[in-house]
Amino acid sequence: MRRLLTDAAQTLVPPKGDRHGPLPPLMLVLTVVTGLIDAVSYLALGRVFVANMTGNVVFLGFALAGAPGLSVTASIVSLVSFLTGALAGGRFGTRFAAHRGRLLAATTAIQAVLVAGTVIAVALSDGEVTSPVRYTLIVLLGIAMGMQTAVARRLGVPDLTTTVLTLTLTGLAADSSPAGGATPRPGRRILSVLAMFLGALAGALLLRHAELLHILVLTLLMLVVTSVTTHRLSASSPAWTRPPS
């Protein structure tokens, strides 16, 4: 338990000289963003995911089989948008390969612009999710999440993919003491799961008690703060901005 708490504390407040610097807490913020956005996509845009592509591929299979309440078009549009974002994220990763701070700052800035587009679309429709608004949100959010996933992969911070938890959960169980192992980074893994859970919970609660616009504005603010914070912390090119060896 002590090791778990120590690891969690060092993930939230990295010690001086940590090779990933402030990236772990910043990526936890992006994991919360993922939970918020998938709550929006599934609950407000008609049972489609824009970040969880495993679920989206399964939904596509269900939809093609004629399962009610699912849309083949929405699933395909989400997949294509995500892949477009992942392609852009890959190119960004190559362009800023030597400076992880600039990579994350630039990516979250573009994500903020994309989410700002969703805020404008919902505001212009007075909060009504018509078909054009629905697909506008799926495209913009799918691109944003594809970029985030690709860039998180390039940043190379262990156990913080920001969008995928299957391997994180598997690692918690497979590397645990009952399985004969010594779980590396148990606190970080649990925080990653908790961040996604809290984002999804907050998104669902906001959809019940507030408006879709409020969730998108909150997401926009989180991305802007992440981008500005990353830019300021990496301006002098500290050691953690270099690619992991």
Residue frames as qw, qx, qy, qz and C-alpha x, y, z in Angstrom:
[[0.000, 0.886, 0.464, 0.000, 0.00, 0.00, 0.00],
 [0.312, -0.775, 0.098, 0.540, 2.84, 2.39, 0.83],
 [0.384, -0.125, 0.600, 0.691, 4.43, 1.79, -2.57],
 [0.192, 0.623, 0.684, 0.326, 1.11, 2.40, -4.27],
 [0.127, -0.932, -0.285, 0.186, 0.56, 5.71, -2.45],
 [0.392, -0.595, 0.305, 0.631, 4.12, 6.84, -3.10],
 [0.354, 0.136, 0.680, 0.628, 3.81, 6.07, -6.79],
 [0.083, 0.791, 0.583, 0.165, 0.47, 7.90, -6.97],
 [0.246, -0.884, -0.079, 0.390, 1.94, 10.94, -5.24],
 [0.380, -0.424, 0.474, 0.671, 4.94, 10.99, -7.57],
 [0.306, 0.426, 0.702, 0.482, 2.64, 10.75, -10.57],
 [0.028, -0.905, -0.423, -0.043, 0.60, 13.74, -9.43],
 [0.116, -0.965, 0.230, 0.055, 3.65, 15.73, -8.28],
 [0.895, 0.299, -0.179, 0.280, 6.71, 14.34, -10.10],
 [0.634, -0.638, 0.060, 0.432, 9.97, 14.60, -8.15],
 [0.141, 0.893, -0.312, -0.294, 12.67, 16.95, -9.38],
 [0.078, -0.522, 0.801, 0.281, 14.73, 15.31, -12.07],
 [0.695, 0.236, 0.657, -0.170, 12.03, 12.83, -13.13],
 [0.300, -0.115, 0.664, 0.675, 12.71, 11.89, -16.76],
 [0.085, 0.566, 0.719, 0.394, 9.10, 12.60, -17.74],
 [0.050, 0.110, -0.138, 0.983, 8.88, 15.85, -15.78],
 [0.391, 0.183, 0.404, -0.806, 5.31, 17.21, -15.57],
 [0.390, 0.085, -0.687, -0.607, 4.00, 14.98, -18.36],
 [0.192, -0.230, -0.947, 0.115, 2.27, 12.41, -16.06],
 [0.111, 0.500, 0.577, -0.636, -0.13, 14.87, -14.36],
 [0.289, 0.404, -0.252, -0.830, -0.76, 16.67, -17.67],
 [0.333, 0.058, -0.836, -0.432, -1.65, 13.39, -19.32],
 [0.033, -0.346, -0.868, 0.355, -3.96, 12.50, -16.45],
 [0.263, 0.478, 0.183, -0.818, -5.84, 15.71, -17.28],
 [0.383, 0.292, -0.582, -0.655, -6.14, 14.50, -20.88],
 [0.168, -0.123, -0.978, -0.004, -7.44, 11.17, -19.60],
 [0.158, 0.473, 0.599, -0.627, -10.22, 13.04, -17.79],
 [0.323, 0.445, -0.240, -0.800, -10.90, 14.87, -21.06],
 [0.251, 0.082, -0.888, -0.376, -11.31, 11.51, -22.79],
 [0.012, -0.346, -0.887, 0.304, -13.91, 10.43, -20.24],
 [0.231, 0.535, 0.257, -0.771, -15.83, 13.67, -20.76],
 [0.324, 0.393, -0.487, -0.709, -15.76, 13.40, -24.54],
 [0.210, -0.046, -0.952, -0.216, -16.79, 9.75, -24.67],
 [0.118, 0.446, 0.724, -0.513, -19.69, 10.58, -22.33],
 [0.315, 0.530, -0.045, -0.786, -20.73, 13.25, -24.83],
 [0.298, 0.284, -0.725, -0.552, -20.36, 10.98, -27.85],
 [0.145, -0.146, -0.979, -0.010, -22.16, 7.96, -26.39],
 [0.018, 0.505, 0.723, -0.471, -24.90, 9.68, -24.42],
 [0.207, 0.679, 0.156, -0.687, -25.57, 12.78, -26.55],
 [0.261, 0.516, -0.526, -0.623, -24.56, 11.76, -30.06],
 [0.865, 0.176, -0.086, -0.462, -26.33, 8.43, -30.30],
 [0.902, -0.226, 0.367, 0.017, -24.30, 5.49, -29.00],
 [0.758, 0.552, -0.130, 0.322, -21.05, 6.08, -30.81],
 [0.644, -0.616, 0.062, 0.449, -17.54, 6.49, -29.42],
 [0.436, 0.882, -0.132, 0.125, -15.01, 9.02, -30.69],
 [0.108, -0.756, 0.626, -0.160, -12.09, 7.99, -28.45],
 [0.599, -0.215, 0.759, -0.141, -12.71, 4.32, -27.64],
 [0.484, 0.417, -0.538, -0.551, -12.20, 2.71, -31.05],
 [0.026, 0.041, -0.997, 0.059, -12.44, -0.82, -29.68],
 [0.304, 0.431, 0.680, -0.509, -16.01, -0.11, -28.63],
 [0.408, 0.574, -0.111, -0.702, -16.68, 1.74, -31.86],
 [0.265, 0.291, -0.836, -0.383, -15.57, -1.19, -34.03],
 [0.072, 0.201, 0.952, -0.222, -17.83, -3.47, -31.99],
 [0.348, 0.540, 0.375, -0.668, -20.72, -1.03, -32.42],
 [0.359, 0.473, -0.483, -0.643, -20.11, -1.02, -36.17],
 [0.143, 0.059, -0.976, -0.151, -20.37, -4.79, -36.23],
 [0.175, 0.398, 0.778, -0.453, -23.59, -4.66, -34.21],
 [0.348, 0.565, 0.056, -0.747, -25.01, -1.96, -36.48],
 [0.307, 0.339, -0.712, -0.532, -24.22, -3.93, -39.63],
 [0.081, -0.133, -0.987, 0.045, -26.03, -6.89, -38.08],
 [0.300, -0.516, -0.521, -0.611, -29.13, -4.70, -37.66],
 [0.367, -0.392, -0.650, 0.537, -28.98, -4.06, -33.91],
 [0.040, -0.870, -0.405, -0.279, -31.44, -1.27, -33.02],
 [0.359, -0.920, -0.051, 0.149, -30.24, 2.14, -31.86],
 [0.556, -0.450, 0.399, 0.574, -26.87, 1.97, -33.62],
 [0.496, 0.826, -0.008, -0.269, -25.76, 3.77, -36.77],
 [0.851, 0.146, 0.242, 0.443, -23.39, 2.34, -39.36],
 [0.368, 0.787, 0.069, 0.491, -22.79, 5.82, -40.74],
 [0.353, -0.892, 0.176, -0.219, -21.97, 7.34, -37.36],
 [0.842, -0.396, 0.303, 0.206, -19.53, 4.54, -36.53],
 [0.753, 0.353, 0.235, 0.503, -17.75, 4.82, -39.88],
 [0.140, 0.888, 0.000, 0.438, -17.56, 8.62, -39.69],
 [0.567, -0.789, 0.228, -0.070, -16.10, 8.33, -36.18],
 [0.880, -0.138, 0.301, 0.340, -13.51, 5.76, -37.28],
 [0.592, 0.577, 0.175, 0.535, -12.43, 7.80, -40.30],
 [0.107, -0.930, 0.063, -0.345, -12.23, 10.98, -38.20],
 [0.730, -0.627, 0.259, 0.083, -10.17, 9.24, -35.52],
 [0.838, 0.079, 0.291, 0.455, -7.77, 7.83, -38.11],
 [0.355, 0.793, 0.094, 0.486, -7.44, 11.26, -39.71],
 [0.362, -0.890, 0.180, -0.212, -6.54, 12.70, -36.32],
 [0.851, -0.369, 0.299, 0.224, -4.10, 9.87, -35.64],
 [0.720, 0.438, 0.195, 0.502, -2.42, 10.55, -38.99],
 [0.076, 0.887, -0.051, 0.453, -2.09, 14.24, -38.12],
 [0.638, -0.732, 0.229, -0.073, -0.80, 13.32, -34.66],
 [0.900, -0.039, 0.233, 0.365, 1.79, 11.05, -36.23],
 [0.511, 0.641, 0.076, 0.568, 3.03, 13.87, -38.45],
 [0.263, -0.891, 0.139, -0.341, 3.18, 16.20, -35.46],
 [0.848, -0.476, 0.206, 0.112, 5.11, 13.56, -33.59],
 [0.798, 0.240, 0.165, 0.527, 7.69, 13.47, -36.36],
 [0.224, 0.810, 0.041, 0.540, 7.87, 17.26, -36.63],
 [0.312, -0.787, 0.298, -0.441, 8.39, 17.79, -32.90],
 [0.919, -0.059, -0.379, 0.089, 10.19, 14.52, -32.21],
 [0.547, 0.242, -0.441, 0.669, 13.05, 16.25, -30.43],
 [0.069, -0.175, 0.381, -0.905, 10.90, 18.27, -28.02],
 [0.193, -0.403, -0.895, 0.004, 8.07, 16.57, -26.16],
 [0.022, -0.512, -0.432, 0.742, 6.92, 19.81, -24.56],
 [0.227, 0.332, -0.296, -0.866, 6.31, 21.53, -27.88],
 [0.230, -0.100, -0.892, -0.375, 4.63, 18.39, -29.19],
 [0.150, -0.496, -0.814, 0.264, 2.11, 18.27, -26.35],
 [0.027, 0.518, 0.216, -0.827, 1.55, 22.03, -26.29],
 [0.217, 0.225, -0.503, -0.805, 0.90, 22.20, -30.03],
 [0.224, -0.213, -0.919, -0.244, -1.36, 19.15, -30.03],
 [0.106, -0.552, -0.715, 0.415, -3.55, 20.32, -27.17],
 [0.092, 0.434, -0.025, -0.896, -3.77, 23.77, -28.78],
 [0.285, 0.054, -0.680, -0.674, -5.14, 22.20, -31.97],
 [0.219, -0.370, -0.900, 0.070, -7.48, 20.02, -29.93],
 [0.012, -0.505, -0.439, 0.743, -8.74, 23.19, -28.24],
 [0.227, 0.280, -0.339, -0.869, -9.47, 24.72, -31.65],
 [0.301, -0.127, -0.866, -0.379, -11.39, 21.60, -32.69],
 [0.190, -0.475, -0.790, 0.337, -13.41, 21.56, -29.47],
 [0.070, 0.412, 0.128, -0.900, -14.06, 25.29, -29.89],
 [0.272, 0.044, -0.631, -0.725, -15.63, 24.35, -33.22],
 [0.306, -0.367, -0.877, -0.050, -18.03, 22.01, -31.40],
 [0.104, -0.472, -0.499, 0.719, -18.88, 24.76, -28.91],
 [0.180, 0.278, -0.221, -0.917, -19.77, 27.10, -31.77],
 [0.307, -0.109, -0.806, -0.494, -21.83, 24.42, -33.54],
 [0.271, -0.456, -0.820, 0.213, -23.88, 23.63, -30.42],
 [0.047, -0.447, -0.292, 0.844, -24.30, 27.31, -29.52],
 [0.215, 0.162, -0.415, -0.869, -25.60, 28.14, -33.01],
 [0.406, -0.225, -0.807, -0.364, -28.12, 25.29, -32.78],
 [0.488, -0.494, 0.167, -0.700, -29.33, 26.47, -29.34],
 [0.387, -0.338, 0.795, -0.322, -28.25, 23.15, -27.87],
 [0.870, 0.244, 0.226, -0.365, -30.35, 21.04, -30.23],
 [0.360, -0.371, 0.789, 0.332, -28.39, 18.07, -31.60],
 [0.744, 0.528, 0.013, -0.409, -29.69, 17.94, -35.16],
 [0.942, 0.172, 0.193, 0.212, -28.14, 15.54, -37.66],
 [0.510, 0.728, -0.165, 0.428, -25.70, 18.15, -39.06],
 [0.294, -0.788, 0.398, -0.366, -24.65, 19.13, -35.52],
 [0.914, -0.279, 0.288, -0.059, -24.26, 15.49, -34.55],
 [0.887, 0.302, 0.090, 0.338, -21.90, 14.70, -37.39],
 [0.215, 0.841, -0.238, 0.435, -20.01, 17.95, -36.94],
 [0.534, -0.686, 0.414, -0.269, -19.30, 16.96, -33.34],
 [0.963, -0.060, 0.248, 0.084, -18.38, 13.39, -34.26],
 [0.717, 0.575, -0.050, 0.391, -15.89, 14.58, -36.88],
 [0.051, 0.827, -0.310, 0.466, -14.26, 17.31, -34.78],
 [0.652, -0.581, 0.412, -0.259, -14.08, 15.25, -31.58],
 [0.978, 0.090, 0.153, 0.109, -12.92, 12.15, -33.45],
 [0.579, 0.660, -0.201, 0.434, -10.04, 14.08, -35.02],
 [0.229, -0.782, 0.377, -0.441, -9.13, 15.55, -31.63],
 [0.827, -0.391, 0.369, -0.165, -9.07, 12.14, -29.96],
 [0.920, 0.323, 0.019, 0.223, -7.11, 10.54, -32.78],
 [0.322, 0.761, -0.316, 0.467, -4.45, 13.23, -32.45],
 [0.485, -0.678, 0.399, -0.382, -4.33, 12.83, -28.68],
 [0.961, -0.145, 0.233, -0.037, -3.92, 9.07, -28.88],
 [0.802, 0.478, -0.085, 0.348, -1.14, 9.23, -31.48],
 [0.130, 0.775, -0.346, 0.513, 0.75, 11.93, -29.60],
 [0.696, -0.565, 0.339, -0.285, 0.41, 10.14, -26.25],
 [0.980, 0.084, 0.100, 0.151, 1.98, 7.12, -27.92],
 [0.586, 0.620, -0.180, 0.490, 4.86, 9.26, -29.17],
 [0.257, -0.806, 0.308, -0.436, 5.41, 10.90, -25.77],
 [0.687, 0.185, -0.681, 0.175, 6.15, 7.46, -24.35],
 [0.291, -0.429, 0.548, -0.657, 5.04, 7.95, -20.75],
 [0.243, -0.033, -0.970, -0.001, 4.40, 4.42, -19.38],
 [0.098, -0.449, -0.855, 0.241, 0.79, 3.53, -18.47],
 [0.138, 0.624, 0.274, -0.719, -0.61, 6.89, -19.61],
 [0.294, 0.242, 0.708, 0.595, -2.12, 6.39, -23.06],
 [0.184, 0.183, 0.165, -0.951, -4.98, 8.80, -22.11],
 [0.621, 0.134, -0.227, -0.738, -7.57, 6.89, -24.17],
 [0.784, 0.054, -0.591, -0.180, -7.06, 3.12, -23.72],
 [0.465, -0.566, 0.505, -0.456, -7.36, 1.30, -20.39],
 [0.971, 0.011, -0.155, -0.183, -7.51, -2.37, -21.35],
 [0.727, 0.314, -0.457, 0.405, -3.75, -2.92, -21.12],
 [0.078, -0.531, 0.449, -0.714, -3.55, -0.78, -17.99],
 [0.779, -0.306, 0.202, -0.509, -6.16, -2.90, -16.22],
 [0.952, 0.146, -0.265, 0.035, -4.54, -6.10, -17.51],
 [0.453, 0.482, -0.514, 0.546, -1.19, -4.95, -16.13],
 [0.403, -0.511, 0.385, -0.655, -2.68, -4.22, -12.72],
 [0.921, -0.173, 0.152, -0.315, -3.95, -7.78, -12.48],
 [0.919, 0.301, -0.215, 0.138, -1.27, -9.72, -14.37],
 [0.454, 0.503, -0.456, 0.577, 1.66, -8.01, -12.62],
 [0.527, -0.659, 0.151, -0.515, 0.13, -8.10, -9.14],
 [0.208, -0.472, 0.805, -0.294, 1.42, -10.07, -6.18],
 [0.785, 0.051, 0.513, -0.343, -1.30, -12.77, -6.40],
 [0.828, 0.550, -0.052, -0.099, -0.15, -13.37, -9.98],
 [0.884, -0.162, 0.095, 0.429, 3.43, -13.75, -8.82],
 [0.485, 0.528, 0.071, 0.694, 4.65, -10.33, -9.90],
 [0.300, -0.521, -0.302, 0.740, 5.44, -6.94, -8.46],
 [0.325, 0.816, 0.457, 0.139, 3.20, -4.40, -10.15],
 [0.413, -0.019, 0.054, 0.909, 5.28, -1.54, -11.61],
 [0.099, -0.103, -0.084, -0.986, 3.75, 1.92, -11.18],
 [0.107, -0.468, -0.876, 0.047, 0.58, 0.69, -9.39],
 [0.008, -0.618, -0.369, 0.694, -0.38, 4.20, -8.29],
 [0.115, 0.355, -0.396, -0.839, -0.04, 5.62, -11.78],
 [0.147, -0.152, -0.888, -0.409, -2.13, 2.82, -13.28],
 [0.098, -0.576, -0.763, 0.276, -4.89, 3.28, -10.73],
 [0.015, 0.577, 0.109, -0.810, -4.85, 7.05, -11.23],
 [0.098, 0.144, -0.637, -0.751, -5.20, 6.54, -14.98],
 [0.174, -0.390, -0.886, -0.180, -8.27, 4.36, -14.50],
 [0.132, -0.624, -0.557, 0.532, -9.68, 6.76, -11.92],
 [0.003, 0.398, -0.164, -0.902, -9.16, 9.77, -14.21],
 [0.187, -0.095, -0.745, -0.633, -11.10, 8.13, -17.04],
 [0.226, -0.496, -0.833, 0.099, -13.84, 7.07, -14.63],
 [0.108, -0.585, -0.361, 0.719, -14.18, 10.54, -13.12],
 [0.075, 0.234, -0.387, -0.889, -14.29, 12.14, -16.56],
 [0.247, -0.252, -0.826, -0.440, -17.05, 9.79, -17.70],
 [0.233, -0.553, -0.725, 0.338, -18.96, 10.24, -14.44],
 [0.054, -0.493, -0.129, 0.859, -18.71, 14.02, -14.61],
 [0.131, 0.074, -0.572, -0.806, -19.78, 14.01, -18.25],
 [0.257, -0.393, -0.856, -0.215, -22.83, 11.85, -17.55],
 [0.203, -0.596, -0.573, 0.524, -23.85, 13.95, -14.54],
 [0.014, -0.384, 0.102, 0.918, -23.44, 17.20, -16.48],
 [0.181, -0.111, -0.715, -0.666, -25.58, 15.85, -19.31],
 [0.273, -0.521, -0.808, 0.034, -28.31, 15.02, -16.80],
 [0.274, -0.743, -0.430, 0.433, -28.23, 18.27, -14.85],
 [0.080, -0.638, 0.170, 0.747, -26.73, 20.82, -17.25],
 [0.678, 0.676, 0.045, -0.285, -26.39, 21.26, -21.00],
 [0.889, 0.231, 0.160, 0.360, -24.15, 19.75, -23.66],
 [0.322, 0.840, -0.095, 0.426, -22.63, 23.17, -24.26],
 [0.462, -0.812, 0.300, -0.191, -21.38, 23.32, -20.67],
 [0.899, -0.212, 0.326, 0.202, -19.46, 20.04, -21.02],
 [0.713, 0.521, 0.141, 0.448, -17.84, 21.17, -24.25],
 [0.018, 0.910, -0.167, 0.380, -16.82, 24.50, -22.70],
 [0.697, -0.631, 0.338, -0.038, -15.33, 22.65, -19.71],
 [0.897, 0.096, 0.282, 0.325, -13.41, 20.38, -22.07],
 [0.458, 0.773, 0.024, 0.438, -12.18, 23.40, -24.02],
 [0.277, -0.890, 0.256, -0.256, -10.93, 25.09, -20.85],
 [0.841, -0.397, 0.349, 0.113, -9.07, 21.95, -19.74],
 [0.808, 0.351, 0.220, 0.419, -7.31, 21.70, -23.10],
 [0.212, 0.882, -0.068, 0.414, -6.37, 25.39, -23.11],
 [0.518, -0.783, 0.317, -0.135, -4.96, 25.17, -19.58],
 [0.905, -0.134, 0.327, 0.236, -3.01, 22.02, -20.51],
 [0.662, 0.589, 0.128, 0.446, -1.57, 23.65, -23.61],
 [0.003, -0.910, 0.161, -0.381, -0.57, 26.89, -21.86],
 [0.697, -0.639, 0.321, -0.049, 0.89, 25.04, -18.87],
 [0.904, 0.069, 0.269, 0.325, 2.92, 22.71, -21.08],
 [0.487, 0.749, 0.026, 0.448, 4.23, 25.63, -23.13],
 [0.222, -0.890, 0.251, -0.308, 5.37, 27.52, -20.04],
 [0.797, -0.485, 0.359, 0.020, 6.96, 24.51, -18.35],
 [0.853, 0.118, 0.349, 0.369, 8.88, 23.49, -21.47],
 [0.301, 0.954, -0.001, 0.003, 9.92, 26.95, -22.69],
 [0.154, -0.826, 0.538, 0.063, 13.51, 26.56, -21.48],
 [0.783, 0.339, -0.506, -0.124, 13.79, 23.04, -22.95],
 [0.512, -0.553, 0.601, -0.266, 14.42, 21.11, -19.68],
 [0.087, -0.322, 0.933, 0.135, 15.69, 17.55, -19.77],
 [0.486, 0.259, 0.787, -0.280, 12.22, 15.95, -19.73],
 [0.548, 0.646, 0.008, -0.531, 11.36, 17.49, -23.12],
 [0.166, 0.488, -0.790, -0.332, 13.86, 15.20, -24.84],
 [0.820, 0.031, -0.413, -0.395, 12.50, 11.92, -26.26],
 [0.776, -0.456, 0.404, -0.164, 12.64, 8.96, -23.86],
 [0.090, 0.555, -0.802, -0.203, 15.57, 6.69, -24.53]]
